[in-house]
Amino acid sequence: MHDQRCVFVARGEIEAQQIHAFLASEGIEAVLRGEALRNTHGLTIDGLGAVQILVREEDEERARALLTEAEAGKLRIS
């Protein structure tokens, strides 16, 4: 992907996979980028294990809006 934008920083692999699946269900391609530690322990301690969720620049605004709605309880991430 060219011109990627970080739209969310997950606190571990489980949360990252949930966000990734949610965005994919809305037709937004996302890439996960983070420490290898997240694959071993699946959690974050002092930022270790954090996972950035990256989307194409043209999807950034829509992805942020969807994540804001989900966080506000208007949508559910299952």
Secondary structure, 3 states (H helix, E strand, C coil): CCCEEEEEEECCHHHHHHHHHHHHHCCCCEEEEECCHHHHHCCCECCECCEEEEEEHHHHHHHHHHHHHHHCCCCCCC
